[in-house]
Amino acid sequence: MHLGRTYSAGDNTTLDLLSFLKERNEYVSGQEVADAMGISRNAVWKQIERLRKEGIEIEAVTGKGYRIVDESDAFGERSIKSVLHTSWLGQELLFFNEIDSTNDELKRRADKGAKEGLVAVADIQTKGKGRRGRSWTTPAGVNIAMSYLLRPELPPDIAPMMTLIMAMAAAKGIKEISSLETRIKWPNDIVINGKKLVGILTEMTAEPDFIHEVIVGTGINVNTESFPEEISDTATSMRIEGGRTYSRSKTVAAVTEAFESYYEIFLQTGDLRGLKDEYNVLCANVGAEVRVLDPKGEYEGLAQGIDDKGELIVRKDDGTEERVYAGEVSVRGIYGYV
């Protein structure tokens, strides 16, 4: 009999079953599973079927039992939680096969008193949003749409910084899963080879001096093989860049773990002073000529990196420096998107 952690029936039965089978990594009889978890053979079968619906391939052989064959395409609450190692972010996790918007869902939950750390993840997102009202499409079976609910006890003007933290987390998590070296186009677009891989949208509900909640939404192009002609020159995916498919569950986990770590550093000072050096290393704009599309008047200059507030420092030809606030203007490369 395998002697490992103790498993118990309850809301996490399916997750426990997944962990149990992964630890054993061999055929395990239905009776042994039932005995170890304190549930019936029939309950074991039902949980096996639930795991299969998440995309986990489980083989059942008469006289041998059950064995995980492949979980690379698994995407659901149980497969994510089985690889997520955080202290508080995502410990309460909602998974949706299809939803209008993970950001909107967390807004609805926040209005009902949901706690900080709630995470929503979806396979299909029908009304995803990007910056400036643009749409962000999340088709079935290939990408990630997810949002985090945060309630920082800080002034409302810190909200734009959260999107830079999310960009850093996305870059770090993607590298961990795929070894792909991405860059950040200030303030929060993740790019590789000049094309966009990740989109981030931060939304806040606040009073003049008090934040009710900040919701950070992220869309990651993971296993998309091709894009519509109108965006094929500017969009890419991990699969296109890496030449293979990647686990979406592991990608969610890696990005979420990175965000929790960066967010806790941010909370210590309420600004980006503890993160800006790492951000500037990742920022594709640093040292590059940029065009600032300011409603008050466009100008060009050399990007120097961000300050403690996440504003982009741009040195103009006359030697003066401007600090660009993420919520007000757009920045483009002189010769292209980045």
Secondary structure, DSSP 8 states (H G I E B T S, - for coil): ----S----STTHHHHHHHHHHHH-S-B-HHHHHHHHT--HHHHHHHHHHHHHTT-EEEEETTTEEEEEE-TT--SHHHHHTT---SSTTSSEEEEEEES-HHHHHHHHHHTT--TT-EEEEEEESS-B-GGG-B--B-TTT-EEEEEEE--SS-GGGHHHHHHHHHHHHHHHHHHHH----EEETTTEEEETTEEEEEEEEEEEEETTEEEEEEEEEEE--S-----TTTTTTB--HHHHHSS---HHHHHHHHHHHHHHHHHHHHHHTSSTTTHHHHHHHBTTTTSEEEEE-TT--EEEEEEEE-TTS-EEEEETTS-EEEE-TTT-EEEETTB--
